[in-house]
Amino acid sequence: MLPSSQRLSVGQFNSVMEKGRAYHSSLFLMRVGQSDGKPRVSSVIPVKVAKKASMRNKYRRLIYDAVGPVFFRIKAEYHIVIFAKNTILKSTPDQLSKEILEIFVKAGLLM
């Protein structure tokens, strides 16, 4: 799981939501905004996707685990918010990792 120093604060999250570009995949919607020099990532699991908080936390942790190996390849000028779609409930951790890598490449975030 990513440490809190690599995750977005509330102000940074709101900035990405207002000004960020959107990218879609089968499992995720990702919004990308400009950074202040350090890349940061945030994960959101809507209540429509998982009703129970324990399930939302489980999938949030799975997303952070999938981002971990790719995190140090992210260009420094980006803040990223990853929203889960309903299809995440039927996916495996390997599919999550593969999909994260694909959407990061699609958005041009990796060095």
PyMOL CGO cylinders between C-alpha atoms (Angstrom):
from pymol import cmd
from pymol.cgo import CYLINDER

trace = [
    CYLINDER, 0.00, 0.00, 0.00, 1.19, 3.50, -0.74, 0.3, 1, 1, 1, 1, 1, 1,
    CYLINDER, 1.19, 3.50, -0.74, 2.27, 5.55, 2.28, 0.3, 1, 1, 1, 1, 1, 1,
    CYLINDER, 2.27, 5.55, 2.28, 0.27, 8.68, 3.05, 0.3, 1, 1, 1, 1, 1, 1,
    CYLINDER, 0.27, 8.68, 3.05, 3.14, 10.86, 1.81, 0.3, 1, 1, 1, 1, 1, 1,
    CYLINDER, 3.14, 10.86, 1.81, 2.43, 9.55, -1.71, 0.3, 1, 1, 1, 1, 1, 1,
    CYLINDER, 2.43, 9.55, -1.71, -1.33, 10.13, -1.55, 0.3, 1, 1, 1, 1, 1, 1,
    CYLINDER, -1.33, 10.13, -1.55, -3.26, 13.31, -2.34, 0.3, 1, 1, 1, 1, 1, 1,
    CYLINDER, -3.26, 13.31, -2.34, -4.43, 15.75, 0.31, 0.3, 1, 1, 1, 1, 1, 1,
    CYLINDER, -4.43, 15.75, 0.31, -8.00, 17.09, 0.18, 0.3, 1, 1, 1, 1, 1, 1,
    CYLINDER, -8.00, 17.09, 0.18, -6.91, 20.34, -1.48, 0.3, 1, 1, 1, 1, 1, 1,
    CYLINDER, -6.91, 20.34, -1.48, -4.86, 18.53, -4.11, 0.3, 1, 1, 1, 1, 1, 1,
    CYLINDER, -4.86, 18.53, -4.11, -7.76, 16.11, -4.72, 0.3, 1, 1, 1, 1, 1, 1,
    CYLINDER, -7.76, 16.11, -4.72, -10.18, 19.00, -5.27, 0.3, 1, 1, 1, 1, 1, 1,
    CYLINDER, -10.18, 19.00, -5.27, -7.74, 20.67, -7.66, 0.3, 1, 1, 1, 1, 1, 1,
    CYLINDER, -7.74, 20.67, -7.66, -7.46, 17.51, -9.77, 0.3, 1, 1, 1, 1, 1, 1,
    CYLINDER, -7.46, 17.51, -9.77, -11.25, 17.16, -9.82, 0.3, 1, 1, 1, 1, 1, 1,
    CYLINDER, -11.25, 17.16, -9.82, -11.68, 20.74, -11.05, 0.3, 1, 1, 1, 1, 1, 1,
    CYLINDER, -11.68, 20.74, -11.05, -8.88, 20.94, -13.62, 0.3, 1, 1, 1, 1, 1, 1,
    CYLINDER, -8.88, 20.94, -13.62, -7.82, 17.36, -14.40, 0.3, 1, 1, 1, 1, 1, 1,
    CYLINDER, -7.82, 17.36, -14.40, -8.18, 15.39, -17.64, 0.3, 1, 1, 1, 1, 1, 1,
    CYLINDER, -8.18, 15.39, -17.64, -10.14, 12.13, -17.65, 0.3, 1, 1, 1, 1, 1, 1,
    CYLINDER, -10.14, 12.13, -17.65, -9.05, 8.74, -18.99, 0.3, 1, 1, 1, 1, 1, 1,
    CYLINDER, -9.05, 8.74, -18.99, -11.21, 5.60, -19.09, 0.3, 1, 1, 1, 1, 1, 1,
    CYLINDER, -11.21, 5.60, -19.09, -10.58, 1.86, -18.99, 0.3, 1, 1, 1, 1, 1, 1,
    CYLINDER, -10.58, 1.86, -18.99, -12.87, -1.09, -18.36, 0.3, 1, 1, 1, 1, 1, 1,
    CYLINDER, -12.87, -1.09, -18.36, -12.19, -1.01, -14.59, 0.3, 1, 1, 1, 1, 1, 1,
    CYLINDER, -12.19, -1.01, -14.59, -11.31, 2.62, -13.89, 0.3, 1, 1, 1, 1, 1, 1,
    CYLINDER, -11.31, 2.62, -13.89, -11.91, 6.28, -14.55, 0.3, 1, 1, 1, 1, 1, 1,
    CYLINDER, -11.91, 6.28, -14.55, -8.72, 8.23, -13.94, 0.3, 1, 1, 1, 1, 1, 1,
    CYLINDER, -8.72, 8.23, -13.94, -8.36, 11.99, -13.59, 0.3, 1, 1, 1, 1, 1, 1,
    CYLINDER, -8.36, 11.99, -13.59, -4.91, 13.53, -13.98, 0.3, 1, 1, 1, 1, 1, 1,
    CYLINDER, -4.91, 13.53, -13.98, -3.90, 17.03, -12.93, 0.3, 1, 1, 1, 1, 1, 1,
    CYLINDER, -3.90, 17.03, -12.93, -0.72, 19.06, -12.65, 0.3, 1, 1, 1, 1, 1, 1,
    CYLINDER, -0.72, 19.06, -12.65, 1.55, 18.56, -9.65, 0.3, 1, 1, 1, 1, 1, 1,
    CYLINDER, 1.55, 18.56, -9.65, 3.85, 20.74, -7.58, 0.3, 1, 1, 1, 1, 1, 1,
    CYLINDER, 3.85, 20.74, -7.58, 6.83, 18.47, -8.20, 0.3, 1, 1, 1, 1, 1, 1,
    CYLINDER, 6.83, 18.47, -8.20, 5.96, 15.17, -6.51, 0.3, 1, 1, 1, 1, 1, 1,
    CYLINDER, 5.96, 15.17, -6.51, 3.58, 12.60, -8.00, 0.3, 1, 1, 1, 1, 1, 1,
    CYLINDER, 3.58, 12.60, -8.00, 0.68, 11.62, -5.75, 0.3, 1, 1, 1, 1, 1, 1,
    CYLINDER, 0.68, 11.62, -5.75, -2.17, 9.16, -6.17, 0.3, 1, 1, 1, 1, 1, 1,
    CYLINDER, -2.17, 9.16, -6.17, -5.63, 8.84, -4.65, 0.3, 1, 1, 1, 1, 1, 1,
    CYLINDER, -5.63, 8.84, -4.65, -8.17, 6.05, -4.98, 0.3, 1, 1, 1, 1, 1, 1,
    CYLINDER, -8.17, 6.05, -4.98, -11.97, 6.38, -4.80, 0.3, 1, 1, 1, 1, 1, 1,
    CYLINDER, -11.97, 6.38, -4.80, -14.51, 3.57, -4.58, 0.3, 1, 1, 1, 1, 1, 1,
    CYLINDER, -14.51, 3.57, -4.58, -18.04, 5.01, -4.86, 0.3, 1, 1, 1, 1, 1, 1,
    CYLINDER, -18.04, 5.01, -4.86, -20.88, 3.71, -2.67, 0.3, 1, 1, 1, 1, 1, 1,
    CYLINDER, -20.88, 3.71, -2.67, -22.65, 2.65, -5.89, 0.3, 1, 1, 1, 1, 1, 1,
    CYLINDER, -22.65, 2.65, -5.89, -19.79, 0.21, -6.55, 0.3, 1, 1, 1, 1, 1, 1,
    CYLINDER, -19.79, 0.21, -6.55, -19.48, -1.26, -3.03, 0.3, 1, 1, 1, 1, 1, 1,
    CYLINDER, -19.48, -1.26, -3.03, -22.16, -0.61, -0.42, 0.3, 1, 1, 1, 1, 1, 1,
    CYLINDER, -22.16, -0.61, -0.42, -20.15, -1.62, 2.65, 0.3, 1, 1, 1, 1, 1, 1,
    CYLINDER, -20.15, -1.62, 2.65, -17.23, 0.47, 3.88, 0.3, 1, 1, 1, 1, 1, 1,
    CYLINDER, -17.23, 0.47, 3.88, -15.19, -2.68, 4.45, 0.3, 1, 1, 1, 1, 1, 1,
    CYLINDER, -15.19, -2.68, 4.45, -15.53, -3.60, 0.76, 0.3, 1, 1, 1, 1, 1, 1,
    CYLINDER, -15.53, -3.60, 0.76, -14.65, -0.07, -0.35, 0.3, 1, 1, 1, 1, 1, 1,
    CYLINDER, -14.65, -0.07, -0.35, -11.55, -0.17, 1.87, 0.3, 1, 1, 1, 1, 1, 1,
    CYLINDER, -11.55, -0.17, 1.87, -10.57, -3.59, 0.51, 0.3, 1, 1, 1, 1, 1, 1,
    CYLINDER, -10.57, -3.59, 0.51, -10.71, -2.39, -3.10, 0.3, 1, 1, 1, 1, 1, 1,
    CYLINDER, -10.71, -2.39, -3.10, -8.96, 0.88, -2.23, 0.3, 1, 1, 1, 1, 1, 1,
    CYLINDER, -8.96, 0.88, -2.23, -6.09, -1.14, -0.74, 0.3, 1, 1, 1, 1, 1, 1,
    CYLINDER, -6.09, -1.14, -0.74, -5.99, -3.40, -3.82, 0.3, 1, 1, 1, 1, 1, 1,
    CYLINDER, -5.99, -3.40, -3.82, -5.71, -0.34, -6.08, 0.3, 1, 1, 1, 1, 1, 1,
    CYLINDER, -5.71, -0.34, -6.08, -2.90, 1.13, -3.96, 0.3, 1, 1, 1, 1, 1, 1,
    CYLINDER, -2.90, 1.13, -3.96, -1.12, -2.24, -4.07, 0.3, 1, 1, 1, 1, 1, 1,
    CYLINDER, -1.12, -2.24, -4.07, -1.45, -2.30, -7.87, 0.3, 1, 1, 1, 1, 1, 1,
    CYLINDER, -1.45, -2.30, -7.87, -0.10, 1.27, -8.16, 0.3, 1, 1, 1, 1, 1, 1,
    CYLINDER, -0.10, 1.27, -8.16, 2.87, 0.59, -5.86, 0.3, 1, 1, 1, 1, 1, 1,
    CYLINDER, 2.87, 0.59, -5.86, 5.20, -1.14, -8.36, 0.3, 1, 1, 1, 1, 1, 1,
    CYLINDER, 5.20, -1.14, -8.36, 4.45, 1.49, -11.03, 0.3, 1, 1, 1, 1, 1, 1,
    CYLINDER, 4.45, 1.49, -11.03, 4.58, 4.53, -8.74, 0.3, 1, 1, 1, 1, 1, 1,
    CYLINDER, 4.58, 4.53, -8.74, 8.29, 5.27, -9.11, 0.3, 1, 1, 1, 1, 1, 1,
    CYLINDER, 8.29, 5.27, -9.11, 7.93, 5.35, -12.90, 0.3, 1, 1, 1, 1, 1, 1,
    CYLINDER, 7.93, 5.35, -12.90, 5.28, 8.13, -12.80, 0.3, 1, 1, 1, 1, 1, 1,
    CYLINDER, 5.28, 8.13, -12.80, 6.45, 11.49, -14.12, 0.3, 1, 1, 1, 1, 1, 1,
    CYLINDER, 6.45, 11.49, -14.12, 6.84, 14.02, -11.31, 0.3, 1, 1, 1, 1, 1, 1,
    CYLINDER, 6.84, 14.02, -11.31, 4.43, 16.60, -12.67, 0.3, 1, 1, 1, 1, 1, 1,
    CYLINDER, 4.43, 16.60, -12.67, 1.18, 14.64, -12.12, 0.3, 1, 1, 1, 1, 1, 1,
    CYLINDER, 1.18, 14.64, -12.12, -1.45, 14.13, -9.45, 0.3, 1, 1, 1, 1, 1, 1,
    CYLINDER, -1.45, 14.13, -9.45, -3.74, 11.17, -10.13, 0.3, 1, 1, 1, 1, 1, 1,
    CYLINDER, -3.74, 11.17, -10.13, -7.21, 10.20, -8.87, 0.3, 1, 1, 1, 1, 1, 1,
    CYLINDER, -7.21, 10.20, -8.87, -8.41, 6.69, -9.71, 0.3, 1, 1, 1, 1, 1, 1,
    CYLINDER, -8.41, 6.69, -9.71, -12.15, 5.95, -9.55, 0.3, 1, 1, 1, 1, 1, 1,
    CYLINDER, -12.15, 5.95, -9.55, -13.32, 2.33, -9.58, 0.3, 1, 1, 1, 1, 1, 1,
    CYLINDER, -13.32, 2.33, -9.58, -16.13, 1.19, -11.85, 0.3, 1, 1, 1, 1, 1, 1,
    CYLINDER, -16.13, 1.19, -11.85, -18.64, -1.59, -11.08, 0.3, 1, 1, 1, 1, 1, 1,
    CYLINDER, -18.64, -1.59, -11.08, -16.58, -4.11, -13.06, 0.3, 1, 1, 1, 1, 1, 1,
    CYLINDER, -16.58, -4.11, -13.06, -13.86, -4.02, -10.39, 0.3, 1, 1, 1, 1, 1, 1,
    CYLINDER, -13.86, -4.02, -10.39, -15.94, -6.36, -8.23, 0.3, 1, 1, 1, 1, 1, 1,
    CYLINDER, -15.94, -6.36, -8.23, -15.46, -9.22, -10.71, 0.3, 1, 1, 1, 1, 1, 1,
    CYLINDER, -15.46, -9.22, -10.71, -11.75, -8.68, -11.33, 0.3, 1, 1, 1, 1, 1, 1,
    CYLINDER, -11.75, -8.68, -11.33, -8.67, -10.30, -9.82, 0.3, 1, 1, 1, 1, 1, 1,
    CYLINDER, -8.67, -10.30, -9.82, -5.65, -8.48, -8.35, 0.3, 1, 1, 1, 1, 1, 1,
    CYLINDER, -5.65, -8.48, -8.35, -3.64, -9.46, -11.44, 0.3, 1, 1, 1, 1, 1, 1,
    CYLINDER, -3.64, -9.46, -11.44, -6.24, -7.85, -13.70, 0.3, 1, 1, 1, 1, 1, 1,
    CYLINDER, -6.24, -7.85, -13.70, -6.14, -4.71, -11.53, 0.3, 1, 1, 1, 1, 1, 1,
    CYLINDER, -6.14, -4.71, -11.53, -2.37, -4.44, -11.89, 0.3, 1, 1, 1, 1, 1, 1,
    CYLINDER, -2.37, -4.44, -11.89, -2.53, -4.98, -15.64, 0.3, 1, 1, 1, 1, 1, 1,
    CYLINDER, -2.53, -4.98, -15.64, -5.33, -2.44, -16.06, 0.3, 1, 1, 1, 1, 1, 1,
    CYLINDER, -5.33, -2.44, -16.06, -3.50, 0.16, -13.91, 0.3, 1, 1, 1, 1, 1, 1,
    CYLINDER, -3.50, 0.16, -13.91, -0.40, -0.19, -16.07, 0.3, 1, 1, 1, 1, 1, 1,
    CYLINDER, -0.40, -0.19, -16.07, -2.46, 0.08, -19.28, 0.3, 1, 1, 1, 1, 1, 1,
    CYLINDER, -2.46, 0.08, -19.28, -4.33, 3.21, -18.20, 0.3, 1, 1, 1, 1, 1, 1,
    CYLINDER, -4.33, 3.21, -18.20, -1.09, 4.87, -17.01, 0.3, 1, 1, 1, 1, 1, 1,
    CYLINDER, -1.09, 4.87, -17.01, 0.51, 4.16, -20.39, 0.3, 1, 1, 1, 1, 1, 1,
    CYLINDER, 0.51, 4.16, -20.39, -2.62, 5.41, -22.19, 0.3, 1, 1, 1, 1, 1, 1,
    CYLINDER, -2.62, 5.41, -22.19, -2.45, 8.69, -20.24, 0.3, 1, 1, 1, 1, 1, 1,
    CYLINDER, -2.45, 8.69, -20.24, 1.30, 9.05, -20.89, 0.3, 1, 1, 1, 1, 1, 1,
    CYLINDER, 1.30, 9.05, -20.89, 2.19, 9.17, -17.19, 0.3, 1, 1, 1, 1, 1, 1,
    CYLINDER, 2.19, 9.17, -17.19, 5.17, 6.81, -17.16, 0.3, 1, 1, 1, 1, 1, 1,
    CYLINDER, 5.17, 6.81, -17.16, 8.82, 7.60, -17.81, 0.3, 1, 1, 1, 1, 1, 1,
]
cmd.load_cgo(trace, "trace")
